[in-house]
Every structure is written in C-alpha cells, then in structure tokens.
Amino acid sequence: MNDSVENRVDDLTERLRADVGKAGAPATSRDPVNQATIRNWCDAMAEANPYFTDAAAAAAGPHGGIVAPPAMLNAWPMAGLRLGEPAPRDLDKPDANVYAQLEDAGFTGVVATNSDLYFDRYLQPGDLVTATTSLLDVSEQKTTRLGTGHFVTTEAEYTDQNGERVGALRFRILKYAKTAAAEPDDDGLTPEPAPRPLKPRPRFNQDQAWFWDGLRDHELRIQRFTDDGTLLFPPANANPNTQSMDYDWIVASGSATLYSHTVVHYPKIPSFDYPHIVGLVELEEGVRIITNIVGVTPDQLEIGMPLELCFADTADDVTLHQFRPAPTPRRKTTLSAGEVSVSDALPLCPIPITTLLVVSTALATRDFQEVHHDRDVAQSRGSDDIFMNILTTTGLVSRWIGDWAGDDVIFNNIKIGLGTPNYPGDLMTLSGSVTEIAEDGTITIGYIGRNSVGAHVTGTADITLPTTTGGAQ
C-alpha cells in the first residue's frame, strides 16, 4: 500500500471514529408487542413453547400470561418494509452516519458477525419498545475472506413504555467491499474456477430402475418378496430363502438407528466431502443398509443413535439416499436445576437450510434486507447466495435450547458469533453442552452450529431453571 492510499485509509478511519461513544436519538417500535407478530415468529422458527401463543398455558406458567420469545427483543424496533420510500439515512444517529460513510466509500457489502442479547425481563403484549443505540467502535480497515472493510460495533439499550430497561444488544457487523475478481488470462478472459468432479455414477440396469426411480421421488423403496414377505436390501433377483422371483416394494418410513460406522480417510476423492462417514443403519422396518451419514462429525456418532432419511440430488440426475441425526422431541416437563451437571450434552439438532426457511424467518424477524431474499442482490454484494440472518440464528439457538430444557426455562442472555454463512441447500447441526453452573444457579450452555463448510455459529447462552421439577424459579 503506497503512502497516498494509506493516508486515505487512515483519513476515512479517523472520520468513521469521530462519533464513537455517542448515542443516537431513541427509536420507538411502530407497533406494540402483539400476538400476531409473535405467532409469525414461532411459525417460521418452529418454536413450540406454549407460553408464546397459548393463553391458557401461559397463564399457568412462570410469566403469568403470554410473553414474546426473548430472542425477538431486537426485532420489535426494526424499521420494517416501506415500499416506494427511499431507504432512510438518519445521519443524526452515529451508527447510521458510519454506515452511510462506508456505503459512499464503496463498502456496500454487509454481514453480521456478533450479537450478544441480554434480557432483563420478557416482553408482554402491549409493551412498546424503544431502542437507543450507541456507537462503541469502528475498526481499522481489515482484509477478510469476503473482502476489505471495517467492523462496526454498536450497543442498543431497550426500554418499555415506562422508560424501564428490558434488555440490551451488543452488535457487530462487517461493512466490506467485494474481493477483486481473478486476474484475466493472457487472452483477456477471466479464468473460471475448475468445476468440482461429479461423484461416480451408480451402476444399475432395468431390473433395479424401480429403486432409483423411487429415490428421484424422494422415496427409499425396500424390496419385498411376495411369497413370504422377506424384505431385502440391496435388491436381488430372487428370494434368498425360497428362490421366488416375485416381488414388490414398500416405502421406508425414514426412521433408523446407527448400527455401525467407519470414516473413510484415504484416498481422498475430490467429488466427496470429508470427513466421509459410511454407516450401517438399521431401518425401522428391520432392514440394514449401507449409506452415508451427514450433518454430524465422527466424534458425535454413537451406536444406536436415532437417524432420519434425507436425500442428495446430484448434478447428473441421480438421487442418493443419506441419513442424518434425527431431531429429538421437545421435553414435556422442564428440567430442574438439580438435574443438570457440567458437561451434560444437549441433543444434536439438524436444521435443513431451505430457501423457505431463510426467507420466511427474515420476514418474521422484520429484516427486509435484500441479501436475505434476493439472490441477484446477494451475489452483487459478494455472497454466493441469499443467506440466513443473525436474528434467525439466534431464534433457532433459543428454540433448540428451550426444547432441551423445557417450557419454564428463563433465558438471561444469548451470545452469537457468526462464521460461515448458512446458504439454502445446506444442513446445519447444532450441538453443545453445559459448560458452567454458577453459584447463583445460572447455567451456561456452550454451543456450535456446523454446516458443510464449517462453523456457522459459536456462542453461549445463560439460562435459569426451576429449583424443582415443574416448580418456581
């Protein structure tokens, strides 16, 4: 970097930091906390705690009535979607002023990196939330995988209609300029990245076409010989017991358990993902099949663990069956503090990342940024695709911990650190454990959510559980 460029960078950083320590004007939610918005959130997040939507259950719960999911705290004052109006640039607010300067300097990409939410109390319908945001820090210019930019850290304090504090958020984003394109070849053309080789195509003939047709329809079909009902996998020409050649098939339920497994280390083939786990799974129907296990690391595998069927659609019109960890049902009664110990593991929670999930949760969190629903805009800003927003990640983490702990759990805080984006078509698996139990009974959960590229999220959450099962806090 030459002196003139370095001076411009330093000048910009100095201007960006001019308002550090200042607070902006309070921003009040357009609407009070309300049941409809809570229900939209719960639907999108698959959040089933009845205290958020069922008045009768909530009345008998620890809050005495309906409350909003705590992870919704920073959704209420969001600006919302105002079609036909230009995006507001409230330069009287120090954080907005910084974002505007960064946009003008060419740092048009944005991605959230950290979100620490603190809860003083749960919000109730009728509460009117006001957010007052302070600018805490603007980093020097940094070079990241996404591009070059600045990290901006803010802190918002949330108060209710009586001016009483209900929570706070420390938030960090990266405003960046997209990484420069690859250098052109000698002929002036930009080189395309080498395509990933296709996986070896399975060999089959017309006698097994029914099986592969089923996979294309997302059905795992199991051969059944009609003379004695023998189920067989892989398909064969004759019943091994009777030699009969008459058969039909049944469609597997998709529920299974892990019978055995191995991890393939060598040789590494470019068309496969690693670690490459090959499992022998026992279907609910009693048949054992060899298959890939996805959405889990080798150290998380346990013989007998529940699995569920999923499918991989390849680029050459072949669909393959796979299995991933099965989600654990919600706890019907709340854990008591005495039932929890340090190192207790939470159940694995696989979450398929679909376009519907990314878009619907962005809308439910009142986040209308185009990068969460418009692929063209997302790619123009340096992303591979639309991606999950940080409010959704917070909501999913909260739902998972709540499903493990039970309805009466109280969240004190949820701290999020983002890594690799969650793109549609991927799978994120949450895992975690109890890392600390404080003298006052506060329980700390440490967690990580991995997708096919790496860690999407790491963080902690502090919760409080009843002192007795089903009892008061």
N, C-alpha and C positions, 0 to 999 in steps of 0.2 A: 504494500500500500504506500503510494507516494505521499509527500508532505501535504499537498493540497487536498487530496482525498481524505487523508487522516484528519486534517483540520476541519473539513466539512462534517465529518462524522462526529468529531468532538463538539462542534458547534450545535449540531442537532441534539446530541445527548444533553448538552447544557440547557437548551431550550425546553426539552422534554421534562427535565427535572426541576424546572422553575417552580412548579406548583406542588412538589412533594410536601406532604404534611398538611395540605389544605383540604377542606371538606366542601362538597358541593351543596346546592340547595336541596332540601328534602323532597323526595318524590313519593307521592301517595298513590296507592293502588287505585285503578279506575273503578274497581268493584270490591265490595267486602268479601271476605271468605264466604264461600257458598257451596251448597251440596252438589250442584251440577258440575262445577269445575273439579271438585274432589272426586266425583264419580268418574269423570273423564280420565283423570289421572290414574285411578285404580284400574279402570278397564284397560288402559294402554299398558300399564306396568304388570298386569295380572296380580295386583295387590288385593288380597282377600281378607285382610283384618276387618272384622265386622264393626269395629269401633269407628271406622271411617264412613260407613254407609248405612248401617242398620241401627235405627234409633233405639229400638228396644234393647238390643245387645249393648249398645254404647251406654245407655242409662244405667246398666248394672255393672259397667266397667270402672276402671280406676279414674276416668276423667269425668264421669257423671253425665255424659252426653257425647254427641258426635264431635269428633275433632278431625283436623286435617292431618294427613301424613306429615311427619316432621320434615321430610326431605323436600316438601313443597315450599318451604319457607321463602326462598328467593324467587319462586315463580310468581307470587302474587303481585309484586310491583313491576313486573316485566312490562315493557312499553306496549306490547301487543301488535297486531297487524292493522295497519291503516292504509288500505288500498287507495291509490291515487294521490297520496300525500308524499312529498319528498321525505327521506329519512331525516329526522330531527338532528341538528348539530348544536346542542346546547353548550356553547363554548364557555358559559359561566361555570360549568362543572369541570373540575380539574381533570378527571379521568376522561370525559368526553373531549376535552381540549387536546389531551395527549393522543387519543385515538385519531382525531382529525388531523393532527400534525403528521402522524405516522402514515395515514392514508395519502396525504398530499406529498409525502416524501417517497411514495412508491411501495410502502409496506402494506399491501392490500389484503394479504392472507391473514387469517386469524384462526387460532386453535387454543382452546382452554387447556391448561396444564395442571392446575391445582385448585381445589375447592375444599375449604375447611368450614363446615357448618356447625354452629353452636346453638343449642336450644335452651332458652330459659323456661319456656312453657310451650305446650302445644296450642296451636291456634284453633279457635272455635268459630262456627258460622256467625257472621255479623261483625267479626273483628275487621278493622280497617288498618291495613299495614302501611307504614311509611318507612322508606329506606333513605338513610343519609350516608353517602359514600365519600370516603377519604382516599386520596392518592398516597400510597405508602412508599412506592419505589418504582423507578424505571431503570432497567439495567443498561449497561453499556451495550454496544452493538455486538451480537453473538451470531456465530455461524452454527446452524443446526442441520439435521437431516433434511428438514423441509425447505430451508433457505436461510437467509441472513435477516436478522431482525432484532427486536427488543422485547424483553419480558416486562410486562406492566403488572404491578401488584396493587390491589385495592382492598379496602375493608369497608363493608357496609354494616351499619347498625340498624336493626329493625325494631320499630316501636308500634304499639297499638293505638287505638283512638284516644286513649287516656294519656298517651305520652310515655307509657311504661315499656321498658325494653322487653322484647320477646325472643331475641336471638341476634346472631351476628354471622357474617360471612367474610372470610379472608379468601380472595380470589386472585388467580394469576393467569394471564393469557400471554401468548406469543403473537405479536404482530410481525409478519415476515414478508419478504419479497421472495417469490418463487425462485428456486435454484435455476441457474442458467442452463439452457439446453446443451446437449452434447455438441462438441466441435464437428463441423462438416468434414466429410471425406475429401480427397483431392478433387473429386468431380463436383464438389459443391453440395452434395446431398448429405443430409444428416443421417448417420447410421441408425438403423432400427435395432433395438435390443434383440438378442437372439431368442427366438421362441423356445419355450420350455418343451422338451420332447414329450410326446404322448406316452402314456403308460402302455405296456404290452397288451394287445387286444386279446381277450379270451377266445379260445378256440372252441367252437361248438358247431353242431350240424342240425338238420331239421328235426331230429328226434328230441333235442333239448330246446327248441325255439320257444316252446310254451313257458319255460322257466325265464328266459331272457326277455320275452315279451312282458312277463309279469313284473320284472324289475323296472322296465321302462314305464310301467304304470304305477310304480312305487308299491308293488306287492311282492312279498317274499313267498313264493309258492313252494310247497313241500310235496314231493311225490307220494301218492298213496296207492298201494296195490289193492284192488277192489275185492280180491278173494278173501283176504284175512285182515285187511286194514293196516298192514305194515306201512309205516312211514319211513322214507329213506332219503338221505342226502349224502353225497350228491346224487342226482338222478341216475338210474340204471335201466338197462333194457328188460331185466327180469327180476322177479321177487326172489331174493336170496334164500328164502325159506321154502317156497313152493315151486319156483321156476315159472310161475304165471307171468304173462306179459301184459295183462290187462291192468291199467292204472288210470287214475285221475289225479287231482291235486287238491290240497287245502291251502288257504292263505294263512300264514303265521300271524299271530297276534302282535308280534314285535317285542314281546317281553321275554327276557332271557337273563341268565346269570353267567358269570365268568367261571368256566371250569378249569382252564389252564391258559397260559400265555407265554410268549417269548418276544424278545426285542431283536430285530434284525439290525446288525451293525455294519456288516460288510458283505459284499461290496456295495458301496452307495451308488444308487442309480438316479440320475438327475430328474427323472419323471416322478419320483416318490418323495414324500415328505418324511423327515426324520425328527425325532425317533420314530421308527417304523414298527408298530406293535401288531403282532399277529396273535389272535386269540382263538381258543377253542371255547365256544359258548354253547350252553345248553338252553334250547328254546323251551318256552312254556309247554310246548307240545311234546317234549321229551327227546327231540332230535338234537344231536350235537353237530355244529357246523364250524368250519374254519373261516375266519373273517378278519378284517382289520378292526382295531379298536381305536377310536379317535376321541378328541376332546378331553384327553387325560394324559398325564405324564406317567412314565413307568413306575415311579415311586408311589403313585397314588392307587395302583392296581391292587386289589385284594380278591383272593379266590372266594367265589360266592357272591361278589358284589352285584347288585341289580344293574342290568343294561337295557337299553332300548334300541330298536332298529332305526337306522337312518340310511340315506342313500346319497351316492356321489354320482352326479351326471357328468360324464366325460365329454371331451370335445368331439369325439368320433361316434356319437350316437349310441354309446354303450352306458348303461346304468349299472352301478355296482352296489351291493349291499354292504353296509358297515354297521358297527354298533358303538354307542357312546354311553357314558354313565346315565342311568335313569334318575330323574328328579325324585327327591324324597318328599312324601306328602307333608303338608303342614301339620305342625304339632297341634293336637286338640286341647291340651292343657298347658299352661305356662310353666316353664321350668322355675324352680325356686333357686335362690342364691346358693343354698346349701347343696344343690345337686350339681353344681358346676365347679370344675377344677382347672387349674392352669394346665395347658397342653391338650385339653379336650378339643377334638377336631369337629368342625362343622361338616355337614354332608356336602359332597360335591353338588354343584348346581350348574348344569349345562343350559346355556341360553342360545338358541339359534338366532343369528343376526339376520333378519329379513328386512327387505325394503319397507314392508308394512310396519315392523317394529320401529325402525329408525324414524320414519316419517310420522307415525301416529304418536309416538312418545314426544317428539319435538313439538308437535302441535299441543299435546296435553300439558307440556311444561311451558307453553306460551312462548316458545322460542321459534321465531319465524325466519331466522337467518337462512338464506338460500342454500348454503352449503349442507344443510340437513335434509333438503328435499329436491334440489335441482342439480342433477349430475353435471350438466354443462357448466354451471357456475362453479360448482365444487372443483371441477378439473381445471377451470381457468385460474383458480386461486391456488393451484399446486397440489390438490388432493387427487387420489386415484378415483374416488367415487364420493357420493354422499357418505356421511359418517355420523355416528351416534353422538349426541351432545352430552355434555358433562352432567346436566340435570338428570338425564335418563340413567346414566351410570350410577349416580347417587341413589336414584329411586330403586333401581334393581338391587343394589347392595342392601339397601334398607329392607326391601321385601324379603330377600334371602335370609338375612339375619333374623327378621321378625318371624319368618316361617319356622326357623330352628328354635327360637326362644319361646314363642307363644304370644298370644294377643296382648298380655299385660306388660310386655317389655316396654321400658321407657328409654328412649334414645337421648343421651346427653350431648353427643356430637357425632358427626360423620366426617372423616377426613379422606379426601380423594387425591391421588396423584395419577395423572394420565400418562400412558406410554404410546404404544402402537394403536392406531385408530381401529375402531370396530366398523368394518365395511359390510354391506349386505353380502350374503353368501357364506359368511364365516360362522364359526361357533366359538362362543366364549364360555369357559368353565370357571366358575368361582370356587375357590377353596380357601380355608382359613382355620384358625384355631384360637382358643383363649390364650392370650399372652401374658395377662396380668390381672390380679384381683387386688384392688386397693383396700386399705384398712376400713374405708367407709363403705365398702361393698361394691364399688364401681368395678365393672368387668370390662376389660379391654379385649376387643377382637381384632386380630391382625389378619389381613386377607390379601388375596391376589386374584385377579381375573385374567386368564390367558386365552388368547386366540391363536390362530395358526401361525402368526408371525412372531408373537412374543407376549409380553405382559401388557395388556391394555390398561389395567388399573392395579395400583397397590395402595394400601392405606390402612387405617384403623378406625374403629368405632367404639365409643364408650357407652355402655348401657347399664341400666339398673333393673334388677329382677326382684320379684316379691320375696320376702323373707321366708314365707311358707308357700307351698303349692296352692295356687288359687287364692292366696291371701293378699293383704295390703302391702304396699311398698314399704 
